[in-house]
Amino acid sequence: MKKIIKKHPLAIRWFHWINFPVLAVMIWSGLLIYWANDVYRLGWGDKTVLKFFPDSFNKALNIPFRLAEGMNLHFVFMWLFALNGFIYVLYLFFSGEWKLILPNKKSFKESWQVILHDLHIRRGLPPQKKYNAAQRLAYTGVIVMGLGSLLTGLAIYKPVQFNILCSMLGGYEWARVEHFILTLLFTLFFLVHIIQVIIAGWNNFRSMVTGFEVVHPMPHEDLALKTVPQVAQTTETPELTELNNSESKENDTI
């Protein structure tokens, strides 16, 4: 028999669905800003293995010459991103939800088991509650990344006014590198999260919309429910057996 269980509180769903478009706009506007000074690459010396980002990539997404637009979007949505994240952390703390998200001492080991399971290399999953070990690490990491993005963003936005913060981050150039790396990590999380949602299916997605999840019984549980009534009908107690024997003897005497 199917069961409907409560999974995500209303507040968690609000934070999630606010953060989703806000983060998307932050990444997009960041691309528009980065185009004006796209200096980062992977390689050594004069050898470039991967450039962030090729001209073909920028032209395909119509990115060139939109610096002002990108800055306007970025500097508006960064406050929404910061405010939503700040209230989210407060909610986790006061509601006790942090106990379900923060990793424990087994999370690092179990996260690899979850990854191997998702890659169809390992069959069994380690015991899990609302979130598995990989999710706990990822969601906690996102909070740390969000704080890092805010601090590095402020440092490169106002390096003079926040000169102490900028110095703590290694100076303007290092703060910009750190901000760029955090953006790449957010993009990677964004993509992996969407893929995982698609793989998990409609039931998992619906739980983040409605707050409830439909749980289907395991095959052995379903079988047990079907066989128990049959056993009850065919089982006789000692008292019932004795009564049947007495009635049989009376019938023979008559």
C-alpha positions in Angstrom: 0.0 0.0 0.0 1.3 3.5 -0.9 2.1 5.9 1.8 2.3 9.7 1.7 4.9 11.2 4.0 6.0 14.7 4.7 9.5 15.5 3.3 10.2 19.2 2.8 8.9 22.0 5.0 7.3 25.0 3.3 10.3 27.3 4.2 12.8 24.9 2.6 10.8 24.8 -0.6 10.6 28.6 -0.7 14.3 29.0 -0.2 15.0 26.4 -2.9 12.7 27.9 -5.5 13.9 31.5 -4.8 17.5 30.5 -5.0 17.1 28.5 -8.3 16.4 31.5 -10.6 18.5 33.9 -8.6 21.6 31.7 -8.9 20.9 31.2 -12.6 20.8 35.0 -13.1 24.0 35.4 -11.1 25.9 32.9 -13.2 24.6 34.4 -16.5 25.3 38.0 -15.5 28.8 36.9 -14.3 29.5 35.6 -17.8 28.5 39.0 -19.2 30.9 40.7 -16.8 33.8 38.3 -17.3 33.7 38.7 -21.1 35.2 42.2 -20.7 38.4 40.7 -19.1 38.5 37.0 -19.9 42.0 36.2 -18.8 41.7 32.7 -17.3 42.8 29.6 -19.0 44.2 26.1 -18.3 47.7 25.5 -19.6 51.4 26.2 -19.1 53.7 28.9 -20.6 52.3 29.8 -24.0 50.4 26.5 -24.2 46.6 26.8 -23.7 44.6 23.6 -23.2 41.3 25.3 -22.3 40.4 29.0 -22.5 37.6 30.4 -20.4 35.8 31.1 -22.7 36.3 30.7 -26.5 35.0 33.4 -28.8 32.7 30.9 -30.4 31.1 30.2 -27.0 30.6 33.9 -26.3 29.1 34.6 -29.7 26.8 31.5 -29.5 25.3 32.9 -26.3 25.3 36.5 -27.5 27.5 37.6 -24.6 29.9 40.2 -26.2 29.4 43.9 -25.5 26.8 43.5 -22.7 29.0 44.5 -19.7 26.7 47.2 -18.4 23.7 44.9 -18.5 25.7 42.2 -16.7 26.8 44.5 -13.9 23.3 45.9 -13.4 21.9 42.4 -13.1 24.7 41.1 -10.9 24.7 43.9 -8.4 20.9 43.7 -8.0 20.5 39.9 -7.7 23.6 39.5 -5.5 21.6 41.1 -2.6 18.7 38.7 -3.2 21.2 35.8 -3.2 22.8 37.0 0.0 19.5 37.7 1.8 17.9 34.4 0.8 21.0 32.5 1.9 21.2 34.4 5.2 17.6 33.7 6.1 18.1 30.1 5.0 21.0 29.5 7.4 19.0 31.1 10.2 16.1 28.8 9.5 18.4 25.7 9.5 19.7 26.7 12.9 16.5 27.6 14.7 14.4 24.8 13.2 16.9 22.0 13.8 17.1 21.1 10.1 20.8 21.6 10.3 21.1 18.2 11.9 19.8 16.6 8.7 22.2 18.5 6.4 25.5 18.8 8.2 27.8 15.8 7.4 28.9 13.4 10.2 32.1 11.4 10.6 30.8 8.7 8.2 29.7 11.0 5.4 32.9 11.1 3.5 33.2 7.3 3.3 29.5 6.8 2.6 29.4 9.6 -0.1 31.8 7.5 -2.2 29.4 4.5 -1.8 26.5 6.7 -3.0 28.5 8.0 -6.0 29.5 4.4 -6.9 25.8 3.4 -6.6 24.7 6.2 -8.9 27.3 5.2 -11.4 25.9 1.6 -11.3 29.2 0.3 -10.0 27.9 -0.6 -6.5 24.5 -2.2 -5.7 23.8 -1.4 -2.1 23.3 2.0 -0.5 24.5 2.9 3.0 21.8 3.7 5.6 20.4 7.2 5.0 17.8 9.5 6.4 16.2 12.5 4.6 19.5 13.2 2.7 22.2 10.7 1.8 25.9 11.3 2.6 26.7 12.8 -0.8 23.8 15.3 -0.5 24.8 16.3 3.0 28.3 17.1 1.8 27.0 18.9 -1.3 24.4 21.0 0.5 26.8 22.0 3.3 29.4 22.8 0.6 27.0 25.1 -1.2 26.4 27.1 2.0 30.2 27.6 2.3 30.5 28.4 -1.4 27.7 30.9 -1.1 29.5 32.7 1.8 32.8 32.6 -0.2 31.1 34.0 -3.3 29.6 36.9 -1.3 33.0 37.8 0.4 35.1 37.5 -2.8 32.4 39.4 -4.7 32.4 42.3 -2.3 36.2 42.3 -2.4 36.3 42.8 -6.2 33.2 45.0 -6.2 34.6 47.6 -3.8 38.3 46.8 -3.3 39.0 50.1 -1.7 36.1 50.3 0.7 36.6 46.6 1.7 40.4 46.8 1.5 40.9 44.7 4.7 38.7 41.9 3.3 40.4 42.1 -0.1 43.8 41.8 1.6 42.6 38.8 3.6 41.7 37.1 0.4 45.1 37.7 -1.1 44.5 40.9 -2.9 42.3 41.9 -5.8 43.6 39.5 -8.4 43.4 36.5 -6.0 39.9 37.5 -4.9 38.8 37.5 -8.5 40.4 34.1 -9.2 38.6 32.7 -6.1 35.3 34.2 -7.2 35.7 32.7 -10.7 36.5 29.2 -9.3 33.5 29.4 -6.9 31.3 30.3 -9.9 32.5 27.3 -11.8 31.8 25.1 -8.8 28.3 26.6 -8.5 27.7 25.9 -12.2 28.9 22.3 -11.8 26.6 21.8 -8.8 23.7 23.4 -10.7 24.2 20.9 -13.6 24.7 17.8 -11.5 21.7 18.7 -9.3 19.4 19.0 -12.4 20.7 15.7 -13.8 20.1 14.0 -10.4 16.6 15.3 -10.2 15.8 14.0 -13.7 17.3 10.6 -12.8 15.4 10.5 -9.4 12.1 11.0 -11.3 8.8 12.8 -10.8 8.2 11.7 -7.2 11.3 13.4 -6.0 10.6 16.6 -7.9 7.0 16.7 -6.7 8.2 16.5 -3.1 10.0 19.8 -3.5 6.9 21.4 -4.9 4.2 19.9 -2.6 6.3 19.0 0.4 5.1 15.4 0.3 6.6 12.2 -1.1 4.8 9.0 -2.1 6.5 5.9 -0.7 5.9 2.6 -2.4 6.2 -0.6 -0.3 9.1 -2.9 -0.8 8.3 -6.1 -2.8 8.8 -8.3 0.3 6.5 -6.0 2.4 3.8 -6.2 -0.3 4.1 -10.0 -0.4 3.8 -10.2 3.4 0.6 -8.2 3.4 -0.9 -10.6 0.8 0.1 -13.8 2.5 -0.8 -13.0 6.2 -4.6 -13.2 5.7 -4.2 -16.6 4.0 -2.2 -18.0 6.9 -4.7 -16.7 9.4 -7.6 -18.6 7.6 -5.8 -21.9 7.6 -4.3 -21.8 11.1 -6.3 -23.6 13.9 -5.8 -23.1 17.6 -5.6 -26.1 20.0 -9.0 -25.1 21.5 -10.6 -25.1 18.0 -9.1 -28.5 17.2 -10.5 -30.0 20.4 -13.9 -28.6 19.8 -14.0 -30.0 16.3 -13.0 -33.5 17.6 -15.8 -33.4 20.2 -18.4 -32.5 17.6 -17.2 -35.3 15.5 -17.6 -37.8 18.3 -21.1 -36.6 19.1 -22.1 -37.0 15.4 -20.7 -40.6 15.5 -22.7 -41.4 18.6 -26.0 -40.1 17.1 
